[in-house]
């Protein structure tokens, strides 16, 4: 019995050997080579104790699928896991082609195709932004005339905000339309704060769910030189129960018989007139440092529990009451030569700290919303105190970071 893991992430947050210590089988990992360099990890030169470990370029999904199928056949795979949004489709296709347990293409498609997702949740009474899948520039111009600016373009099956464009006037739109449209979803802009709800579904029932709120614009990852704060909401916040209820309604609208146990990450706008508007939802554990935020909140690692559930292993009973509030502060990579980096914080409320660069290193610009230079997770008794601590920590990181022009 073998588990095949498609891994488009750094390794440090995913100690599969520890998570699967009681798994009665072998583990094979196919990993994205570029993620090691971007997260300051050495590319492994051994199998790391797994039955097989190899890396390859994950930019061509067809090649990744081909190699995954070869490994599945070679090692007589029974289970396939892919926790990154970019790996969900290929993991489903390997399962389907080999008749393996777990979600197949039709099960993950409602979460991957943003147009289908919005159609299904709208039918269930969940509000979404006005949207269309334009087939021509004329379709775009007609939508712009009806809904006005800003306009939001996103890859129909994209992730990490890659390809996300917000166009604010006619000149920007005219320039955008000079290039082929591609397979994009076009949406009307929704004002307000973006919230996200993360959690875990077991046998079709949501067993853990909690909301947070981004204090920054996701689309600005390539131009934001400051600290980006994301903080959990208090239990008595008026939004908390509303966000959880909307997420449950969304999950019910998209659930299929083949997708019963999984992590999820929903993004929801809270508008100035107090409406909740679904942006999108994923059927896998969240990225960034949400895993560690949940570890601080509930002593639960969503990726670990999702991994165990997908290979039929038990998980401990979950206490749904958060022990404290938590959040993350993130600094994106920006191009240049690093001369100084932040010091490791000694504050007792800093739960985790990561540094993905060093003095003397030339770094490229951020390639997506999870391409960090510095990250940390903090805790506090309340959301207000936690946000204050995160902002203080972020200001410190900014002051201690020096990046100049590359030679």
Secondary structure, DSSP 8 states (H G I E B T S, - for coil): -EEEEEE-S-STT--HHHHTTT-SSEEEEEEEHHHHHHTT----SS-TTSSEEEEE--S-HHHHHHHHHHHHHHTTEEEEEE-SHHHHHHHHHHHHHHT-SS--HHHHHHHH-HHHHHHHHHHTT--B--EE--SSHHHHHHHHHHH-S-EEEEETT--TTTT-EEE-SHHHHHHHTTS---SEEEEE---SEEEEEEEEEETTEEEEEEEEEESS-GGGGGT--SEEEEEE--TT-HHHHHHHHHHHHHHHHH--TT--SEEEEEEEEE-TTS-EEEEEEESS---TTHHHHHHHHHS--HHHHHHHHHTT--------S-SSEEEEEEEE--SEEEEE-------TTEEEEEE---TT-EE----STT-EEEEEEEEESSHHHHHHHHHHHHHHHHHH-EEE---
